[in-house]
Amino acid sequence: MIPTSQLGLDGFRLLDVDNRCILPFNYPVRILTTYIDVIHAWTVPSLFRD
C-alpha cells in the first residue's frame, strides 16, 4: 500500500498500491481468493469507469 503522505491528488487513499495487477482487455478473468481471516472489502475502483 502507498502511504497517504505519498499520494497525489488523483490517488485513491488505501486503494492505491505500488504493484498493480494488469488484466487482459475483453477477455474473461477468473479471480480465486483464499483466506485465513475474513475478507472485509475487496474493490476494483477503475473497473466500472465509463
Contacts in CASP RR format, 6 or more apart in sequence:
PFRMAT RR
TARGET T0000
AUTHOR 0000-0000-0000
METHOD contacts of the structure
MODEL  1
MIPTSQLGLDGFRLLDVDNRCILPFNYPVRILTTYIDVIHAWTVPSLFRD
1 14 0 8 1.000
1 16 0 8 1.000
1 17 0 8 1.000
1 18 0 8 1.000
2 16 0 8 1.000
2 17 0 8 1.000
2 18 0 8 1.000
4 13 0 8 1.000
4 14 0 8 1.000
7 13 0 8 1.000
7 16 0 8 1.000
12 45 0 8 1.000
15 43 0 8 1.000
15 45 0 8 1.000
23 29 0 8 1.000
33 39 0 8 1.000
33 42 0 8 1.000
END
